[in-house]
C-alpha cells in the first residue's frame, strides 16, 4: 500500500505561522537561475518588526504595505523564509461583511 514515502519515525518540524501588519516591502530582481526557468523576484518583507524573505515568479505581490498578512515560514541560518504561495491577506471575520 502507498501510505507515504517517509522512512523511519522522524517527526517533521511543523511550519511556523506568521501574521501581522506588513510594514515595508522591497523587491530585487528579476534573477535568472538557469536557462528555461522563469524569472524569480526576491522580496524583503518586514512584518511587525520582523524581517522575512520571499521568493516568487510574480512581479507584483497580492498584498500592499499596511495590509494585515498571514503566511507560513521557516527559520534558517540565512533568516526567515516565507513558503511559496503561502503569503496572503488575513481576513478578520468581525470586519468581513
C-alpha positions, 0 to 999 in steps of 0.5 A: 500500500502507498501510505507515504514515502517517509522512512523511519519515525522522524517527526517533521518540524511543523511550519511556523505561522506568521501574521501581522501588519506588513510594514515595508516591502522591497523587491530585487530582481528579476534573477535568472537561475538557469536557462528555461526557468522563469524569472524569480523576484526576491522580496524583503518583507518586514512584518511587525518588526520582523524581517522575512524573505520571499521568493516568487515568479510574480512581479507584483505581490497580492498584498500592499504595505499596511495590509494585515498578512498571514503566511507560513515560514521557516527559520534558517541560518540565512533568516526567515523564509516565507513558503511559496504561495503561502503569503496572503491577506488575513481576513478578520471575520468581525470586519468581513461583511 
